[in-house]
Amino acid sequence: MFKNILVLTDGSEVSKMAIEKAVLLAKSVGAKITGLTVVQPSLEPHGTGTLMLGGHVAEDAAHEFLKDIVHAAADAGVAAECFTVASESVHSAAVAAAEERGCDLICMATHGRSQLGKLFFGSDLTGILHECRIPVLVYR
């Protein structure tokens, strides 16, 4: 069935739930987990914010988010590797990472925002569904 499951996380509670479910799925089918957080450089602080908070706030947070995957996988006895990618486009980075890492499933959460919210802010899920050639499992 699946051998390498890409799990996206943004550190949110729904993302943590998706991690738990993805790890259970990986364990049941003998797959490994590839964890990913996409760091958007435009969200990094600039100017005074950099001086006050340091230059890698988003990257540091991303590594913290990935710890949830590392711990969940270790507790379940599932092999896992995690990494971050810097990109303005979460969906393009996720699809590229899945292809580069040989993933055969993407697991992610959706925040279930309204259609109006998607119109103004876009949707990483919608982008992934449009660009991806492998199955996507969405948790809500």
N, CA, C and O atoms as CSV, one atom per row, in Angstrom:
chain,resi,resn,atom,element,x,y,z
A,1,MET,N,N,0.838,-1.175,0.000
A,1,MET,CA,C,0.000,0.000,0.000
A,1,MET,C,C,0.887,1.244,0.000
A,1,MET,O,O,1.498,1.550,-1.024
A,2,PHE,N,N,0.976,1.973,1.121
A,2,PHE,CA,C,1.820,3.168,1.199
A,2,PHE,C,C,3.129,2.816,1.873
A,2,PHE,O,O,3.174,2.020,2.811
A,3,LYS,N,N,4.193,3.426,1.378
A,3,LYS,CA,C,5.524,3.149,1.940
A,3,LYS,C,C,6.166,4.375,2.578
A,3,LYS,O,O,6.989,4.245,3.484
A,4,ASN,N,N,5.790,5.572,2.104
A,4,ASN,CA,C,6.399,6.800,2.591
A,4,ASN,C,C,5.330,7.898,2.611
A,4,ASN,O,O,4.889,8.370,1.563
A,5,ILE,N,N,4.926,8.291,3.804
A,5,ILE,CA,C,3.829,9.238,3.975
A,5,ILE,C,C,4.380,10.599,4.373
A,5,ILE,O,O,5.026,10.737,5.412
A,6,LEU,N,N,4.121,11.603,3.541
A,6,LEU,CA,C,4.503,12.972,3.869
A,6,LEU,C,C,3.435,13.563,4.778
A,6,LEU,O,O,2.249,13.553,4.448
A,7,VAL,N,N,3.864,14.074,5.921
A,7,VAL,CA,C,2.947,14.681,6.878
A,7,VAL,C,C,3.320,16.153,7.024
A,7,VAL,O,O,4.429,16.490,7.436
A,8,LEU,N,N,2.377,17.015,6.680
A,8,LEU,CA,C,2.581,18.457,6.814
A,8,LEU,C,C,2.107,18.918,8.180
A,8,LEU,O,O,1.068,18.470,8.664
A,9,THR,N,N,2.859,19.808,8.801
A,9,THR,CA,C,2.418,20.372,10.077
A,9,THR,C,C,2.703,21.862,10.121
A,9,THR,O,O,3.718,22.343,9.616
A,10,ASP,N,N,1.769,22.580,10.743
A,10,ASP,CA,C,1.956,24.009,10.997
A,10,ASP,C,C,1.889,24.287,12.497
A,10,ASP,O,O,1.811,25.441,12.921
A,11,GLY,N,N,1.918,23.223,13.292
A,11,GLY,CA,C,1.911,23.368,14.738
A,11,GLY,C,C,0.534,23.552,15.352
A,11,GLY,O,O,0.413,23.633,16.574
A,12,SER,N,N,-0.496,23.619,14.541
A,12,SER,CA,C,-1.855,23.831,15.058
A,12,SER,C,C,-2.396,22.552,15.703
A,12,SER,O,O,-1.839,21.467,15.532
A,13,GLU,N,N,-3.476,22.707,16.436
A,13,GLU,CA,C,-4.103,21.550,17.081
A,13,GLU,C,C,-4.632,20.558,16.045
A,13,GLU,O,O,-4.495,19.349,16.230
A,14,VAL,N,N,-5.237,21.055,14.950
A,14,VAL,CA,C,-5.726,20.122,13.933
A,14,VAL,C,C,-4.565,19.416,13.256
A,14,VAL,O,O,-4.690,18.264,12.841
A,15,SER,N,N,-3.445,20.097,13.145
A,15,SER,CA,C,-2.253,19.486,12.572
A,15,SER,C,C,-1.738,18.363,13.477
A,15,SER,O,O,-1.305,17.316,12.996
A,16,LYS,N,N,-1.789,18.588,14.765
A,16,LYS,CA,C,-1.347,17.563,15.720
A,16,LYS,C,C,-2.237,16.327,15.638
A,16,LYS,O,O,-1.763,15.197,15.759
A,17,MET,N,N,-3.518,16.552,15.435
A,17,MET,CA,C,-4.448,15.431,15.279
A,17,MET,C,C,-4.116,14.656,14.009
A,17,MET,O,O,-4.134,13.425,14.009
A,18,ALA,N,N,-3.812,15.371,12.928
A,18,ALA,CA,C,-3.448,14.714,11.669
A,18,ALA,C,C,-2.164,13.908,11.827
A,18,ALA,O,O,-2.028,12.832,11.244
A,19,ILE,N,N,-1.235,14.419,12.602
A,19,ILE,CA,C,0.017,13.694,12.862
A,19,ILE,C,C,-0.294,12.359,13.543
A,19,ILE,O,O,0.209,11.314,13.131
A,20,GLU,N,N,-1.117,12.400,14.575
A,20,GLU,CA,C,-1.470,11.171,15.292
A,20,GLU,C,C,-2.090,10.136,14.350
A,20,GLU,O,O,-1.722,8.962,14.374
A,21,LYS,N,N,-3.024,10.582,13.531
A,21,LYS,CA,C,-3.703,9.670,12.605
A,21,LYS,C,C,-2.754,9.157,11.533
A,21,LYS,O,O,-2.815,7.983,11.166
A,22,ALA,N,N,-1.884,10.011,11.029
A,22,ALA,CA,C,-0.932,9.598,9.996
A,22,ALA,C,C,0.061,8.573,10.539
A,22,ALA,O,O,0.427,7.625,9.843
A,23,VAL,N,N,0.490,8.764,11.772
A,23,VAL,CA,C,1.414,7.807,12.391
A,23,VAL,C,C,0.724,6.458,12.586
A,23,VAL,O,O,1.327,5.412,12.348
A,24,LEU,N,N,-0.531,6.478,13.015
A,24,LEU,CA,C,-1.278,5.223,13.151
A,24,LEU,C,C,-1.420,4.516,11.805
A,24,LEU,O,O,-1.266,3.298,11.713
A,25,LEU,N,N,-1.714,5.288,10.770
A,25,LEU,CA,C,-1.813,4.717,9.425
A,25,LEU,C,C,-0.474,4.128,9.000
A,25,LEU,O,O,-0.419,3.007,8.494
A,26,ALA,N,N,0.604,4.878,9.202
A,26,ALA,CA,C,1.939,4.398,8.827
A,26,ALA,C,C,2.268,3.092,9.552
A,26,ALA,O,O,2.785,2.153,8.948
A,27,LYS,N,N,1.971,3.041,10.827
A,27,LYS,CA,C,2.240,1.823,11.596
A,27,LYS,C,C,1.437,0.652,11.050
A,27,LYS,O,O,1.958,-0.458,10.945
A,28,SER,N,N,0.184,0.882,10.705
A,28,SER,CA,C,-0.672,-0.216,10.255
A,28,SER,C,C,-0.276,-0.768,8.887
A,28,SER,O,O,-0.545,-1.931,8.587
A,29,VAL,N,N,0.358,0.057,8.058
A,29,VAL,CA,C,0.744,-0.410,6.722
A,29,VAL,C,C,2.256,-0.586,6.566
A,29,VAL,O,O,2.732,-0.919,5.480
A,30,GLY,N,N,3.008,-0.365,7.640
A,30,GLY,CA,C,4.455,-0.537,7.583
A,30,GLY,C,C,5.169,0.552,6.806
A,30,GLY,O,O,6.206,0.297,6.194
A,31,ALA,N,N,4.632,1.756,6.823
A,31,ALA,CA,C,5.237,2.880,6.095
A,31,ALA,C,C,6.115,3.701,7.024
A,31,ALA,O,O,6.053,3.567,8.246
A,32,LYS,N,N,6.928,4.549,6.423
A,32,LYS,CA,C,7.689,5.520,7.204
A,32,LYS,C,C,7.028,6.877,7.043
A,32,LYS,O,O,6.237,7.098,6.126
A,33,ILE,N,N,7.365,7.782,7.953
A,33,ILE,CA,C,6.822,9.137,7.943
A,33,ILE,C,C,7.917,10.112,7.516
A,33,ILE,O,O,9.052,10.049,7.990
A,34,THR,N,N,7.550,11.004,6.617
A,34,THR,CA,C,8.409,12.119,6.256
A,34,THR,C,C,7.672,13.381,6.687
A,34,THR,O,O,6.632,13.721,6.122
A,35,GLY,N,N,8.209,14.072,7.686
A,35,GLY,CA,C,7.550,15.256,8.232
A,35,GLY,C,C,8.064,16.527,7.576
A,35,GLY,O,O,9.254,16.654,7.289
A,36,LEU,N,N,7.162,17.459,7.343
A,36,LEU,CA,C,7.528,18.712,6.678
A,36,LEU,C,C,6.786,19.895,7.282
A,36,LEU,O,O,5.580,19.841,7.524
A,37,THR,N,N,7.533,20.958,7.517
A,37,THR,CA,C,6.961,22.265,7.801
A,37,THR,C,C,7.553,23.233,6.795
A,37,THR,O,O,8.770,23.286,6.613
A,38,VAL,N,N,6.696,23.994,6.147
A,38,VAL,CA,C,7.147,24.990,5.177
A,38,VAL,C,C,7.256,26.329,5.889
A,38,VAL,O,O,6.287,26.826,6.463
A,39,VAL,N,N,8.454,26.901,5.843
A,39,VAL,CA,C,8.710,28.198,6.456
A,39,VAL,C,C,8.543,29.259,5.378
A,39,VAL,O,O,9.213,29.228,4.347
A,40,GLN,N,N,7.652,30.183,5.630
A,40,GLN,CA,C,7.425,31.259,4.678
A,40,GLN,C,C,8.284,32.461,5.083
A,40,GLN,O,O,8.019,33.097,6.103
A,41,PRO,N,N,9.314,32.774,4.282
A,41,PRO,CA,C,10.241,33.860,4.634
A,41,PRO,C,C,9.544,35.196,4.876
A,41,PRO,O,O,10.032,36.006,5.663
A,42,SER,N,N,8.440,35.436,4.230
A,42,SER,CA,C,7.744,36.713,4.418
A,42,SER,C,C,7.180,36.854,5.828
A,42,SER,O,O,6.832,37.958,6.246
A,43,LEU,N,N,7.087,35.755,6.558
A,43,LEU,CA,C,6.565,35.801,7.922
A,43,LEU,C,C,7.655,36.027,8.965
A,43,LEU,O,O,7.355,36.234,10.141
A,44,GLU,N,N,8.921,35.989,8.543
A,44,GLU,CA,C,10.029,36.258,9.456
A,44,GLU,C,C,10.009,37.726,9.860
A,44,GLU,O,O,9.676,38.579,9.037
A,45,PRO,N,N,10.356,38.044,11.101
A,45,PRO,CA,C,10.411,39.448,11.503
A,45,PRO,C,C,11.567,40.163,10.807
A,45,PRO,O,O,12.595,39.559,10.500
A,46,HIS,N,N,11.383,41.439,10.568
A,46,HIS,CA,C,12.413,42.251,9.936
A,46,HIS,C,C,12.675,43.470,10.808
A,46,HIS,O,O,11.848,43.831,11.646
A,47,GLY,N,N,13.814,44.097,10.610
A,47,GLY,CA,C,14.132,45.332,11.332
A,47,GLY,C,C,14.241,45.097,12.814
A,47,GLY,O,O,14.965,44.207,13.259
A,48,THR,N,N,13.522,45.893,13.583
A,48,THR,CA,C,13.566,45.809,15.039
A,48,THR,C,C,13.105,44.450,15.536
A,48,THR,O,O,13.621,43.939,16.530
A,49,GLY,N,N,12.123,43.857,14.839
A,49,GLY,CA,C,11.648,42.534,15.235
A,49,GLY,C,C,12.754,41.503,15.207
A,49,GLY,O,O,12.808,40.624,16.066
A,50,THR,N,N,13.644,41.603,14.218
A,50,THR,CA,C,14.773,40.677,14.125
A,50,THR,C,C,15.708,40.866,15.309
A,50,THR,O,O,16.193,39.892,15.884
A,51,LEU,N,N,15.964,42.132,15.675
A,51,LEU,CA,C,16.843,42.400,16.806
A,51,LEU,C,C,16.254,41.889,18.114
A,51,LEU,O,O,16.974,41.387,18.977
A,52,MET,N,N,14.943,42.023,18.252
A,52,MET,CA,C,14.296,41.619,19.499
A,52,MET,C,C,14.099,40.110,19.596
A,52,MET,O,O,14.258,39.527,20.669
A,53,LEU,N,N,13.757,39.487,18.489
A,53,LEU,CA,C,13.389,38.068,18.532
A,53,LEU,C,C,14.443,37.140,17.948
A,53,LEU,O,O,14.364,35.928,18.149
A,54,GLY,N,N,15.405,37.662,17.245
A,54,GLY,CA,C,16.387,36.824,16.572
A,54,GLY,C,C,15.987,36.653,15.123
A,54,GLY,O,O,14.852,36.951,14.751
A,55,GLY,N,N,16.912,36.173,14.298
A,55,GLY,CA,C,16.697,36.131,12.861
A,55,GLY,C,C,16.007,34.896,12.334
A,55,GLY,O,O,15.747,34.815,11.134
A,56,HIS,N,N,15.700,33.935,13.176
A,56,HIS,CA,C,15.163,32.673,12.667
A,56,HIS,C,C,13.940,32.229,13.450
A,56,HIS,O,O,13.809,31.055,13.796
A,57,VAL,N,N,13.058,33.152,13.724
A,57,VAL,CA,C,11.893,32.839,14.557
A,57,VAL,C,C,11.012,31.781,13.903
A,57,VAL,O,O,10.661,30.789,14.543
A,58,ALA,N,N,10.652,31.976,12.645
A,58,ALA,CA,C,9.770,31.016,11.967
A,58,ALA,C,C,10.456,29.663,11.812
A,58,ALA,O,O,9.820,28.622,11.978
A,59,GLU,N,N,11.740,29.674,11.498
A,59,GLU,CA,C,12.477,28.417,11.344
A,59,GLU,C,C,12.570,27.669,12.678
A,59,GLU,O,O,12.414,26.448,12.723
A,60,ASP,N,N,12.822,28.399,13.748
A,60,ASP,CA,C,12.870,27.768,15.071
A,60,ASP,C,C,11.513,27.170,15.436
A,60,ASP,O,O,11.441,26.068,15.980
A,61,ALA,N,N,10.443,27.895,15.136
A,61,ALA,CA,C,9.098,27.383,15.404
A,61,ALA,C,C,8.838,26.129,14.578
A,61,ALA,O,O,8.246,25.170,15.074
A,62,ALA,N,N,9.277,26.131,13.325
A,62,ALA,CA,C,9.078,24.969,12.448
A,62,ALA,C,C,9.729,23.722,13.041
A,62,ALA,O,O,9.149,22.637,13.009
A,63,HIS,N,N,10.924,23.881,13.575
A,63,HIS,CA,C,11.604,22.732,14.182
A,63,HIS,C,C,10.849,22.236,15.416
A,63,HIS,O,O,10.820,21.036,15.688
A,64,GLU,N,N,10.246,23.153,16.153
A,64,GLU,CA,C,9.421,22.752,17.296
A,64,GLU,C,C,8.195,21.973,16.823
A,64,GLU,O,O,7.830,20.966,17.430
A,65,PHE,N,N,7.556,22.434,15.739
A,65,PHE,CA,C,6.380,21.739,15.203
A,65,PHE,C,C,6.747,20.312,14.801
A,65,PHE,O,O,5.980,19.378,15.035
A,66,LEU,N,N,7.909,20.151,14.202
A,66,LEU,CA,C,8.333,18.828,13.721
A,66,LEU,C,C,8.613,17.859,14.860
A,66,LEU,O,O,8.561,16.644,14.670
A,67,LYS,N,N,8.907,18.385,16.033
A,67,LYS,CA,C,9.132,17.510,17.194
A,67,LYS,C,C,7.889,16.679,17.505
A,67,LYS,O,O,7.994,15.557,18.000
A,68,ASP,N,N,6.704,17.240,17.211
A,68,ASP,CA,C,5.472,16.478,17.428
A,68,ASP,C,C,5.480,15.206,16.582
A,68,ASP,O,O,5.052,14.147,17.040
A,69,ILE,N,N,5.966,15.315,15.355
A,69,ILE,CA,C,6.041,14.149,14.458
A,69,ILE,C,C,7.088,13.169,14.958
A,69,ILE,O,O,6.843,11.964,15.018
A,70,VAL,N,N,8.252,13.688,15.316
A,70,VAL,CA,C,9.339,12.825,15.799
A,70,VAL,C,C,8.882,12.018,17.009
A,70,VAL,O,O,9.103,10.808,17.071
A,71,HIS,N,N,8.250,12.681,17.966
A,71,HIS,CA,C,7.817,12.002,19.195
A,71,HIS,C,C,6.694,11.003,18.932
A,71,HIS,O,O,6.717,9.889,19.456
A,72,ALA,N,N,5.722,11.396,18.131
A,72,ALA,CA,C,4.606,10.483,17.835
A,72,ALA,C,C,5.098,9.241,17.104
A,72,ALA,O,O,4.672,8.126,17.407
A,73,ALA,N,N,5.991,9.432,16.146
A,73,ALA,CA,C,6.524,8.297,15.391
A,73,ALA,C,C,7.360,7.386,16.294
A,73,ALA,O,O,7.237,6.163,16.234
A,74,ALA,N,N,8.200,7.982,17.120
A,74,ALA,CA,C,9.039,7.182,18.024
A,74,ALA,C,C,8.174,6.369,18.987
A,74,ALA,O,O,8.444,5.194,19.233
A,75,ASP,N,N,7.137,7.003,19.527
A,75,ASP,CA,C,6.244,6.300,20.457
A,75,ASP,C,C,5.552,5.114,19.784
A,75,ASP,O,O,5.258,4.111,20.435
A,76,ALA,N,N,5.294,5.231,18.474
A,76,ALA,CA,C,4.598,4.164,17.747
A,76,ALA,C,C,5.561,3.180,17.086
A,76,ALA,O,O,5.128,2.192,16.493
A,77,GLY,N,N,6.854,3.444,17.184
A,77,GLY,CA,C,7.827,2.567,16.545
A,77,GLY,C,C,7.858,2.712,15.032
A,77,GLY,O,O,8.144,1.751,14.318
A,78,VAL,N,N,7.567,3.900,14.548
A,78,VAL,CA,C,7.538,4.177,13.112
A,78,VAL,C,C,8.759,5.017,12.741
A,78,VAL,O,O,9.074,5.992,13.423
A,79,ALA,N,N,9.436,4.645,11.678
A,79,ALA,CA,C,10.583,5.414,11.209
A,79,ALA,C,C,10.107,6.779,10.715
A,79,ALA,O,O,9.071,6.887,10.059
A,80,ALA,N,N,10.878,7.818,11.039
A,80,ALA,CA,C,10.496,9.163,10.615
A,80,ALA,C,C,11.723,10.006,10.347
A,80,ALA,O,O,12.742,9.894,11.028
A,81,GLU,N,N,11.601,10.842,9.350
A,81,GLU,CA,C,12.600,11.878,9.096
A,81,GLU,C,C,11.825,13.165,8.875
A,81,GLU,O,O,10.754,13.157,8.268
A,82,CYS,N,N,12.367,14.267,9.367
A,82,CYS,CA,C,11.665,15.539,9.271
A,82,CYS,C,C,12.594,16.618,8.728
A,82,CYS,O,O,13.808,16.573,8.923
A,83,PHE,N,N,11.998,17.581,8.045
A,83,PHE,CA,C,12.783,18.680,7.492
A,83,PHE,C,C,11.888,19.891,7.267
A,83,PHE,O,O,10.661,19.799,7.273
A,84,THR,N,N,12.539,21.014,7.070
A,84,THR,CA,C,11.825,22.239,6.735
A,84,THR,C,C,12.256,22.687,5.349
A,84,THR,O,O,13.341,22.352,4.875
A,85,VAL,N,N,11.390,23.445,4.718
A,85,VAL,CA,C,11.679,24.053,3.423
A,85,VAL,C,C,11.242,25.502,3.509
A,85,VAL,O,O,10.171,25.796,4.040
A,86,ALA,N,N,12.052,26.404,2.997
A,86,ALA,CA,C,11.669,27.811,2.932
A,86,ALA,C,C,11.031,28.075,1.580
A,86,ALA,O,O,11.636,27.823,0.538
A,87,SER,N,N,9.810,28.582,1.602
A,87,SER,CA,C,9.100,28.869,0.355
A,87,SER,C,C,7.927,29.797,0.639
A,87,SER,O,O,7.297,29.711,1.693
A,88,GLU,N,N,7.643,30.674,-0.297
A,88,GLU,CA,C,6.451,31.519,-0.190
A,88,GLU,C,C,5.186,30.703,-0.461
A,88,GLU,O,O,4.099,31.075,-0.019
A,89,SER,N,N,5.326,29.596,-1.185
A,89,SER,CA,C,4.176,28.782,-1.558
A,89,SER,C,C,4.206,27.450,-0.823
A,89,SER,O,O,4.996,26.567,-1.156
A,90,VAL,N,N,3.350,27.309,0.168
A,90,VAL,CA,C,3.290,26.073,0.944
A,90,VAL,C,C,2.927,24.903,0.044
A,90,VAL,O,O,3.553,23.845,0.107
A,91,HIS,N,N,1.910,25.095,-0.796
A,91,HIS,CA,C,1.460,23.954,-1.605
A,91,HIS,C,C,2.502,23.528,-2.627
A,91,HIS,O,O,2.692,22.329,-2.832
A,92,SER,N,N,3.178,24.459,-3.269
A,92,SER,CA,C,4.213,24.075,-4.240
A,92,SER,C,C,5.388,23.381,-3.559
A,92,SER,O,O,5.933,22.409,-4.083
A,93,ALA,N,N,5.776,23.888,-2.388
A,93,ALA,CA,C,6.877,23.269,-1.646
A,93,ALA,C,C,6.513,21.867,-1.181
A,93,ALA,O,O,7.352,20.967,-1.216
A,94,ALA,N,N,5.272,21.673,-0.746
A,94,ALA,CA,C,4.836,20.356,-0.275
A,94,ALA,C,C,4.804,19.347,-1.412
A,94,ALA,O,O,5.261,18.215,-1.253
A,95,VAL,N,N,4.271,19.747,-2.547
A,95,VAL,CA,C,4.214,18.840,-3.700
A,95,VAL,C,C,5.617,18.495,-4.173
A,95,VAL,O,O,5.900,17.333,-4.466
A,96,ALA,N,N,6.498,19.482,-4.253
A,96,ALA,CA,C,7.886,19.238,-4.676
A,96,ALA,C,C,8.590,18.309,-3.689
A,96,ALA,O,O,9.312,17.401,-4.098
A,97,ALA,N,N,8.382,18.534,-2.393
A,97,ALA,CA,C,9.010,17.682,-1.375
A,97,ALA,C,C,8.517,16.249,-1.486
A,97,ALA,O,O,9.309,15.314,-1.368
A,98,ALA,N,N,7.230,16.063,-1.709
A,98,ALA,CA,C,6.679,14.711,-1.851
A,98,ALA,C,C,7.314,14.004,-3.039
A,98,ALA,O,O,7.665,12.827,-2.946
A,99,GLU,N,N,7.463,14.704,-4.142
A,99,GLU,CA,C,8.072,14.110,-5.336
A,99,GLU,C,C,9.544,13.799,-5.101
A,99,GLU,O,O,10.006,12.707,-5.432
A,100,GLU,N,N,10.291,14.755,-4.527
A,100,GLU,CA,C,11.725,14.581,-4.298
A,100,GLU,C,C,12.021,13.461,-3.302
A,100,GLU,O,O,13.021,12.757,-3.438
A,101,ARG,N,N,11.164,13.296,-2.314
A,101,ARG,CA,C,11.397,12.306,-1.257
A,101,ARG,C,C,10.724,10.967,-1.535
A,101,ARG,O,O,10.793,10.061,-0.704
A,102,GLY,N,N,10.081,10.829,-2.678
A,102,GLY,CA,C,9.442,9.565,-3.035
A,102,GLY,C,C,8.250,9.208,-2.179
A,102,GLY,O,O,8.009,8.031,-1.910
A,103,CYS,N,N,7.506,10.197,-1.750
A,103,CYS,CA,C,6.322,9.949,-0.932
A,103,CYS,C,C,5.169,9.480,-1.811
A,103,CYS,O,O,5.025,9.919,-2.952
A,104,ASP,N,N,4.360,8.593,-1.274
A,104,ASP,CA,C,3.226,8.081,-2.047
A,104,ASP,C,C,1.878,8.453,-1.429
A,104,ASP,O,O,0.835,7.974,-1.873
A,105,LEU,N,N,1.903,9.307,-0.403
A,105,LEU,CA,C,0.690,9.837,0.208
A,105,LEU,C,C,1.065,11.111,0.950
A,105,LEU,O,O,2.129,11.189,1.565
A,106,ILE,N,N,0.192,12.105,0.891
A,106,ILE,CA,C,0.345,13.312,1.700
A,106,ILE,C,C,-0.795,13.318,2.707
A,106,ILE,O,O,-1.959,13.173,2.334
A,107,CYS,N,N,-0.458,13.486,3.985
A,107,CYS,CA,C,-1.450,13.637,5.041
A,107,CYS,C,C,-1.325,15.042,5.609
A,107,CYS,O,O,-0.233,15.512,5.929
A,108,MET,N,N,-2.459,15.690,5.723
A,108,MET,CA,C,-2.455,17.044,6.265
A,108,MET,C,C,-3.796,17.342,6.901
A,108,MET,O,O,-4.773,16.616,6.716
A,109,ALA,N,N,-3.819,18.422,7.649
A,109,ALA,CA,C,-5.062,18.883,8.258
A,109,ALA,C,C,-5.555,20.100,7.502
A,109,ALA,O,O,-4.794,20.786,6.819
A,110,THR,N,N,-6.840,20.349,7.642
A,110,THR,CA,C,-7.405,21.592,7.134
A,110,THR,C,C,-8.075,22.300,8.297
A,110,THR,O,O,-8.652,21.675,9.186
A,111,HIS,N,N,-7.983,23.604,8.266
A,111,HIS,CA,C,-8.595,24.394,9.322
A,111,HIS,C,C,-10.073,24.626,9.058
A,111,HIS,O,O,-10.786,25.133,9.924
A,112,GLY,N,N,-10.549,24.254,7.849
A,112,GLY,CA,C,-11.963,24.357,7.536
A,112,GLY,C,C,-12.476,25.781,7.486
A,112,GLY,O,O,-13.606,26.059,7.888
A,113,ARG,N,N,-11.646,26.676,6.994
A,113,ARG,CA,C,-12.077,28.070,6.900
A,113,ARG,C,C,-13.198,28.214,5.880
A,113,ARG,O,O,-13.370,27.358,5.012
A,114,SER,N,N,-13.937,29.265,5.984
A,114,SER,CA,C,-15.079,29.506,5.100
A,114,SER,C,C,-14.628,29.746,3.671
A,114,SER,O,O,-13.459,30.036,3.417
A,115,GLN,N,N,-15.551,29.624,2.753
A,115,GLN,CA,C,-15.258,29.896,1.342
A,115,GLN,C,C,-14.786,31.326,1.161
A,115,GLN,O,O,-13.899,31.582,0.346
A,116,LEU,N,N,-15.355,32.261,1.900
A,116,LEU,CA,C,-14.936,33.655,1.798
A,116,LEU,C,C,-13.480,33.804,2.232
A,116,LEU,O,O,-12.716,34.539,1.606
A,117,GLY,N,N,-13.096,33.112,3.295
A,117,GLY,CA,C,-11.705,33.154,3.753
A,117,GLY,C,C,-10.763,32.610,2.704
A,117,GLY,O,O,-9.678,33.158,2.508
A,118,LYS,N,N,-11.154,31.533,2.017
A,118,LYS,CA,C,-10.319,30.953,0.970
A,118,LYS,C,C,-10.168,31.913,-0.194
A,118,LYS,O,O,-9.109,31.982,-0.817
A,119,LEU,N,N,-11.234,32.659,-0.490
A,119,LEU,CA,C,-11.187,33.608,-1.587
A,119,LEU,C,C,-10.121,34.668,-1.330
A,119,LEU,O,O,-9.370,35.029,-2.236
A,120,PHE,N,N,-10.053,35.161,-0.106
A,120,PHE,CA,C,-9.107,36.226,0.195
A,120,PHE,C,C,-7.707,35.724,0.532
A,120,PHE,O,O,-6.721,36.377,0.191
A,121,PHE,N,N,-7.608,34.595,1.185
A,121,PHE,CA,C,-6.315,34.134,1.670
A,121,PHE,C,C,-5.746,32.949,0.901
A,121,PHE,O,O,-4.592,32.578,1.119
A,122,GLY,N,N,-6.507,32.360,0.027
A,122,GLY,CA,C,-6.027,31.186,-0.687
A,122,GLY,C,C,-6.106,29.966,0.202
A,122,GLY,O,O,-6.458,30.069,1.377
A,123,SER,N,N,-5.788,28.835,-0.339
A,123,SER,CA,C,-5.863,27.610,0.431
A,123,SER,C,C,-4.711,26.700,0.036
A,123,SER,O,O,-4.564,26.326,-1.128
A,124,ASP,N,N,-3.900,26.352,1.022
A,124,ASP,CA,C,-2.805,25.420,0.747
A,124,ASP,C,C,-3.354,24.077,0.300
A,124,ASP,O,O,-2.797,23.438,-0.592
A,125,LEU,N,N,-4.438,23.654,0.915
A,125,LEU,CA,C,-5.054,22.385,0.532
A,125,LEU,C,C,-5.492,22.406,-0.927
A,125,LEU,O,O,-5.205,21.469,-1.673
A,126,THR,N,N,-6.176,23.452,-1.334
A,126,THR,CA,C,-6.632,23.555,-2.721
A,126,THR,C,C,-5.449,23.516,-3.678
A,126,THR,O,O,-5.510,22.852,-4.713
A,127,GLY,N,N,-4.386,24.213,-3.345
A,127,GLY,CA,C,-3.189,24.208,-4.187
A,127,GLY,C,C,-2.575,22.829,-4.297
A,127,GLY,O,O,-2.175,22.404,-5.381
A,128,ILE,N,N,-2.500,22.130,-3.178
A,128,ILE,CA,C,-1.940,20.783,-3.193
A,128,ILE,C,C,-2.808,19.858,-4.044
A,128,ILE,O,O,-2.293,19.084,-4.852
A,129,LEU,N,N,-4.106,19.939,-3.863
A,129,LEU,CA,C,-5.007,19.077,-4.640
A,129,LEU,C,C,-4.891,19.347,-6.137
A,129,LEU,O,O,-5.021,18.423,-6.940
A,130,HIS,N,N,-4.654,20.577,-6.515
A,130,HIS,CA,C,-4.537,20.910,-7.937
A,130,HIS,C,C,-3.194,20.488,-8.530
A,130,HIS,O,O,-3.129,20.109,-9.699
A,131,GLU,N,N,-2.117,20.550,-7.733
A,131,GLU,CA,C,-0.778,20.272,-8.252
A,131,GLU,C,C,-0.313,18.838,-8.065
A,131,GLU,O,O,0.560,18.367,-8.793
A,132,CYS,N,N,-0.880,18.152,-7.109
A,132,CYS,CA,C,-0.353,16.858,-6.686
A,132,CYS,C,C,-0.827,15.708,-7.571
A,132,CYS,O,O,-1.958,15.697,-8.059
A,133,ARG,N,N,0.063,14.749,-7.762
A,133,ARG,CA,C,-0.276,13.553,-8.544
A,133,ARG,C,C,-0.384,12.299,-7.676
A,133,ARG,O,O,-0.621,11.202,-8.180
A,134,ILE,N,N,-0.209,12.474,-6.386
A,134,ILE,CA,C,-0.351,11.341,-5.473
A,134,ILE,C,C,-1.557,11.596,-4.560
A,134,ILE,O,O,-2.025,12.731,-4.468
A,135,PRO,N,N,-2.059,10.569,-3.894
A,135,PRO,CA,C,-3.221,10.755,-3.027
A,135,PRO,C,C,-2.940,11.730,-1.878
A,135,PRO,O,O,-1.814,11.838,-1.392
A,136,VAL,N,N,-3.974,12.422,-1.469
A,136,VAL,CA,C,-3.902,13.359,-0.341
A,136,VAL,C,C,-5.002,12.968,0.638
A,136,VAL,O,O,-6.174,12.872,0.276
A,137,LEU,N,N,-4.598,12.745,1.886
A,137,LEU,CA,C,-5.542,12.400,2.940
A,137,LEU,C,C,-5.666,13.623,3.836
A,137,LEU,O,O,-4.686,14.084,4.420
A,138,VAL,N,N,-6.890,14.143,3.935
A,138,VAL,CA,C,-7.119,15.381,4.679
A,138,VAL,C,C,-7.877,15.075,5.953
A,138,VAL,O,O,-8.917,14.417,5.934
A,139,TYR,N,N,-7.338,15.566,7.066
A,139,TYR,CA,C,-7.994,15.422,8.359
A,139,TYR,C,C,-8.604,16.750,8.742
A,139,TYR,O,O,-8.046,17.815,8.480
A,140,ARG,N,N,-9.759,16.663,9.368
A,140,ARG,CA,C,-10.451,17.874,9.759
A,140,ARG,C,C,-10.993,17.746,11.160
A,140,ARG,O,O,-11.614,18.679,11.669
